[in-house]
């Protein structure tokens, strides 16, 4: 099952590993179709055109495959969904939980993925 968003869907841990090994800059929002997650997906959709050097993906939090995000050390203290993880060259460079607005997201993108 995938989330009904216009983002690239990550369905398995292997698929995520493939994406982060092939793409330099990856943002993955791992969540549900809930009130804290939907705004983040919306911002990501808007930013796809502006940040063409970043791969924007979603992953269903309730999938057993999402262990690859849920079990990251960077996410160990997270309480609220979504878990949003930023990868550069296959390594986690930032992670956030709960709702994020456009400014919060672009601040991370600009800091971690500047051209």
N, C-alpha and C positions, 0 to 999 in steps of 0.2 A: 504494500500500500504506500502511496506517496501523498504528500500534501498538495492541495489544490492551489498552487501558486504558479506564477510564470517563471520561477527560478529553475535552475538546473537541479534536478532531484538526485540526491545521493541515497541509494537503496541498501548498500552493503558496506561493511568495513573495508573490504577489498577495493570497492569502487572509490571510496574516499582516499585510500592510500594511493590509488592510481592517479586521481586528480591532483593530490598534493605533490606527487612525484613529477608530474608532467607540467604543472602550472607554477609559476614563481610565486604569485600572490593569490591566496584563496581565503574567502570569508564564508563560513558555514554557520547557518542559523539552525539550531537543533531545537525543535519545539512542537507545538500542536497548533490547531486553529483556534487559539484562545485570545482573550483580550490583551494580553501582554505580548503575544507573539505576532499577531497580524500587523500591527504598526511597523514592526521591524522588517517583515517581509515587504511591506509597501515601500519603505525607504530603500531597501536593497534593490527593488525593481526600478525605482527612479534613478538610482546611482549607476545602474548597469551601463547606460549610455555615456555617462560622465567619466567613469572609471573603467575604461575598456581594458586596462592592464590588470584588472582584478576579476577572478572567477567567483561569481556569487552563487551560492548553493544553499539548498535547504535539506534537512534530514528530519524524519519523523522521530520524535523523542521516544515514543512508546515502542518503537521497533527494537527487537533484541539486538539488531546490528548497531544501534546507537550507543552501545557500550563503548565504542571507540571514542566518542565524545564524553559521555557521562563519566567515564573512569579516568579521564585525564587529570593529572595532579593539579593543573591550573583551574579545574572545575570542582575540586573536592569540597570547597566550602559554599558552593552555590546553592541557593534555596529556591529561587524563582526562575520560571521559564520565560523566554528561551535561553538556552546556553548558546552563546555566539563565540565562535573561535576563529581567530585570524592566523593563517599559516603563511610563512615566507620561506621559500626554498625547503619545504617539507617540515619546518619546525614551527611550533606554536610561539607566536610573538606577542599575542594579546588574547584575552578572553574576558567576556562580560556575561552577566546574567540579568534577567528581567528586561523590562522594556528599555529601549534606547531610542533617543530621537535622532534626527538627521545630523545635528551638530555633533553629538557624541560619537556617532558612527564615522562621520567624515574626519573628525579629529584623529581617530585611530587610523583610518585609511591613509590620511596625509602623513602621519608620523611614521607608520610602519611600511607603507607601500609607496612612498614618494618616488616619482619617476626619475 
